[in-house]
Amino acid sequence: MKVETLIDKLIKKLEEEKEALLYTLKDKTYSEKLLGIVEEKKELISKLSTYSKEDFVGLEDRLEKVKHLSQENMIFAMNNIQFIEDIFEAVFKQEIKTYSSKGDISKESKSLINKKI
């Protein structure tokens, strides 16, 4: 398969991923769709990784679009994670108390994302 075709397919998957990320909190079917998109995207990236740098000459505009879409999707994913974390924090607020040698108490909120399970 040609590099151009693979990049175009990757761009299409990134656009599908963007849509799924936008609506995933609203409808769980988008979450399931998102998992499939991520797997297909990994396969495309794996195929693209087999090509040499010279094979991408002349495709800079497409590669820039891939970069831009990837950054947007990362931002949407991070915002979704933060939104979910904020909800859990509001519902299951946990504070960790630390006592100093002087007997002072300091409180620190613990994030669900950063916890070890």
Backbone hydrogen bonds in HBPLUS format (Angstrom, degrees):
<---DONOR---> <-ACCEPTOR-->    atom                        ^
c    i                          cat <-CA-CA->   ^        H-A-AA   ^      H-
h    n   atom  resd res      DA  || num        DHA   H-A  angle D-A-AA Bond
n    s   type  num  typ     dist DA aas  dist angle  dist       angle   num
A0006-LEU N   A0002-LYS O   3.10 MM   4  6.44 159.2  2.15 149.5 155.1     1
A0007-ILE N   A0003-VAL O   2.88 MM   4  6.14 160.6  1.92 157.9 163.2     2
A0008-ASP N   A0004-GLU O   2.93 MM   4  6.13 159.4  1.97 148.1 154.1     3
A0009-LYS N   A0005-THR O   2.93 MM   4  6.17 153.2  2.01 145.7 153.2     4
A0010-LEU N   A0006-LEU O   2.88 MM   4  6.13 150.6  1.97 143.7 152.3     5
A0011-ILE N   A0007-ILE O   2.85 MM   4  6.15 156.1  1.91 151.8 158.0     6
A0012-LYS N   A0008-ASP O   3.01 MM   4  6.26 157.0  2.06 144.0 150.1     7
A0013-LYS N   A0009-LYS O   2.92 MM   4  6.21 155.8  1.98 147.0 153.6     8
A0014-LEU N   A0010-LEU O   2.85 MM   4  6.10 154.5  1.91 150.2 157.3     9
A0015-GLU N   A0011-ILE O   2.97 MM   4  6.23 151.1  2.06 147.5 155.0    10
A0016-GLU N   A0012-LYS O   2.95 MM   4  6.25 153.4  2.02 146.4 154.0    11
A0017-GLU N   A0013-LYS O   2.78 MM   4  5.98 152.8  1.85 146.5 154.8    12
A0018-LYS N   A0014-LEU O   2.91 MM   4  6.11 150.6  1.99 141.4 148.9    13
A0019-GLU N   A0015-GLU O   3.12 MM   4  6.41 160.3  2.16 146.3 150.3    14
A0020-ALA N   A0016-GLU O   2.96 MM   4  6.22 162.0  1.99 149.7 154.9    15
A0021-LEU N   A0017-GLU O   2.83 MM   4  6.04 155.3  1.89 150.7 157.5    16
A0022-LEU N   A0018-LYS O   2.99 MM   4  6.22 147.4  2.10 145.3 154.1    17
A0023-TYR N   A0019-GLU O   3.18 MM   4  6.45 145.3  2.31 146.7 154.9    18
A0024-THR N   A0020-ALA O   2.84 MM   4  5.54 120.0  2.20 145.9 158.7    19
A0026-LYS N   A0023-TYR O   3.01 MM   3  5.25 138.7  2.19 105.4 117.6    20
A0027-ASP N   A0023-TYR O   3.11 MM   4  6.32 153.1  2.18 160.0 167.3    21
A0030-TYR N   A0027-ASP O   3.11 MM   3  5.84 149.2  2.21 117.9 124.9    22
A0031-SER N   A0028-LYS O   3.01 MM   3  5.07 127.3  2.30  96.6 110.6    23
A0032-GLU N   A0028-LYS O   3.25 MM   4  6.68 155.0  2.32 150.5 155.6    24
A0033-LYS N   A0029-THR O   2.96 MM   4  6.18 154.8  2.03 141.3 148.9    25
A0034-LEU N   A0030-TYR O   2.78 MM   4  5.88 149.5  1.87 141.2 149.6    26
A0035-LEU N   A0031-SER O   3.21 MM   4  6.54 149.4  2.31 143.9 149.9    27
A0036-GLY N   A0032-GLU O   3.43 MM   4  6.81 156.9  2.49 144.8 149.6    28
A0037-ILE N   A0033-LYS O   2.98 MM   4  6.28 157.5  2.03 152.4 159.3    29
A0038-VAL N   A0034-LEU O   2.94 MM   4  6.15 160.3  1.98 152.9 157.3    30
A0039-GLU N   A0035-LEU O   3.16 MM   4  6.42 156.2  2.22 144.5 150.4    31
A0040-GLU N   A0036-GLY O   3.01 MM   4  6.28 163.2  2.04 151.9 156.2    32
A0041-LYS N   A0037-ILE O   2.83 MM   4  6.00 154.4  1.89 150.1 158.0    33
A0042-LYS N   A0038-VAL O   2.94 MM   4  6.17 153.1  2.01 145.6 152.3    34
A0043-GLU N   A0039-GLU O   3.11 MM   4  6.44 154.2  2.18 147.2 153.5    35
A0044-LEU N   A0040-GLU O   3.06 MM   4  6.38 158.9  2.11 148.6 153.8    36
A0045-ILE N   A0041-LYS O   2.95 MM   4  6.19 163.0  1.98 153.7 158.2    37
A0046-SER N   A0042-LYS O   2.88 MM   4  6.03 151.8  1.96 144.6 152.9    38
A0047-LYS N   A0043-GLU O   2.98 MM   4  6.28 154.7  2.05 147.9 154.1    39
A0048-LEU N   A0044-LEU O   2.90 MM   4  6.17 158.9  1.94 150.0 156.2    40
A0049-SER N   A0045-ILE O   2.94 MM   4  6.09 139.8  2.10 142.2 152.4    41
A0050-THR N   A0047-LYS O   3.17 MM   3  5.63 159.0  2.22 109.8 116.2    42
A0051-TYR N   A0048-LEU O   3.17 MM   3  5.71 164.1  2.20 115.2 119.9    43
A0055-ASP N   A0052-SER O   3.07 MM   3  5.53 143.6  2.21 109.8 119.5    44
A0056-PHE N   A0053-LYS O   3.10 MM   3  5.62 159.3  2.14 113.9 120.3    45
A0057-VAL N   A0054-GLU O   3.29 MM   3  5.43 168.5  2.30 107.7 111.0    46
A0059-LEU N   A0056-PHE O   3.06 MM   3  5.47 155.5  2.12 135.8 135.6    47
A0063-LEU N   A0059-LEU O   2.96 MM   4  6.24 160.5  2.00 156.7 163.1    48
A0064-GLU N   A0060-GLU O   2.85 MM   4  6.02 148.5  1.94 145.7 154.2    49
A0065-LYS N   A0061-ASP O   3.10 MM   4  6.33 146.2  2.22 136.5 145.1    50
A0066-VAL N   A0062-ARG O   2.94 MM   4  6.29 151.5  2.03 146.7 154.5    51
A0067-LYS N   A0063-LEU O   2.94 MM   4  6.21 157.9  1.99 145.6 151.5    52
A0068-HIS N   A0064-GLU O   2.89 MM   4  6.12 161.9  1.92 148.0 152.8    53
A0069-LEU N   A0065-LYS O   2.90 MM   4  6.05 170.3  1.91 153.3 155.8    54
A0070-SER N   A0066-VAL O   2.91 MM   4  5.98 156.4  1.96 147.0 154.2    55
A0071-GLN N   A0067-LYS O   2.99 MM   4  6.21 155.8  2.05 148.5 154.5    56
A0072-GLU N   A0068-HIS O   2.99 MM   4  6.27 161.2  2.03 151.1 156.3    57
A0073-ASN N   A0069-LEU O   2.89 MM   4  6.07 164.4  1.92 151.0 155.3    58
A0074-MET N   A0070-SER O   2.96 MM   4  6.13 149.2  2.05 142.5 151.0    59
A0075-ILE N   A0071-GLN O   3.03 MM   4  6.31 155.3  2.10 147.9 154.0    60
A0076-PHE N   A0072-GLU O   2.94 MM   4  6.28 161.5  1.97 154.5 159.4    61
A0077-ALA N   A0073-ASN O   2.88 MM   4  6.05 160.0  1.92 147.2 153.0    62
A0078-MET N   A0074-MET O   2.90 MM   4  6.09 161.0  1.94 148.7 153.9    63
A0079-ASN N   A0075-ILE O   2.90 MM   4  6.11 156.2  1.96 149.4 156.1    64
A0080-ASN N   A0076-PHE O   2.93 MM   4  6.16 152.9  2.00 146.6 154.0    65
A0081-ILE N   A0077-ALA O   2.97 MM   4  6.24 159.6  2.01 150.1 155.4    66
A0082-GLN N   A0078-MET O   2.89 MM   4  6.12 159.7  1.94 147.9 153.7    67
A0083-PHE N   A0079-ASN O   2.90 MM   4  6.06 155.7  1.96 146.4 152.9    68
A0084-ILE N   A0080-ASN O   2.98 MM   4  6.22 165.9  2.00 152.8 155.9    69
A0085-GLU N   A0081-ILE O   2.85 MM   4  6.03 160.1  1.89 150.2 156.5    70
A0086-ASP N   A0082-GLN O   2.86 MM   4  6.02 154.2  1.93 146.4 153.2    71
A0087-ILE N   A0083-PHE O   3.06 MM   4  6.36 152.5  2.14 146.2 153.2    72
A0088-PHE N   A0084-ILE O   3.00 MM   4  6.31 167.0  2.02 154.8 157.4    73
A0089-GLU N   A0085-GLU O   2.80 MM   4  5.96 155.0  1.87 148.8 156.7    74
A0090-ALA N   A0086-ASP O   2.96 MM   4  6.12 152.1  2.04 142.1 149.0    75
A0091-VAL N   A0087-ILE O   3.01 MM   4  6.28 149.9  2.11 147.8 156.4    76
A0092-PHE N   A0088-PHE O   2.68 MM   4  5.65 170.1  1.69 156.1 159.8    77
A0096-ILE N   A0108-GLU O   2.81 MM  12  5.15 168.4  1.82 147.4 151.5    78
A0108-GLU N   A0096-ILE O   2.96 MM  12  5.15 142.3  2.10 138.2 149.8    79
A0098-THR N   A0106-SER O   2.86 MM   8  5.23 157.2  1.91 152.7 160.1    80
A0106-SER N   A0098-THR O   2.89 MM   8  5.23 156.2  1.95 146.8 154.7    81
A0100-SER N   A0104-ASP O   2.90 MM   4  5.25 157.6  1.95 147.5 155.0    82
A0103-GLY N   A0100-SER O   2.98 MM   3  5.21 161.9  2.01 109.7 115.3    83
A0115-LYS N   A0112-LEU O   3.40 MM   3  5.30 161.9  2.43  99.0 104.2    84
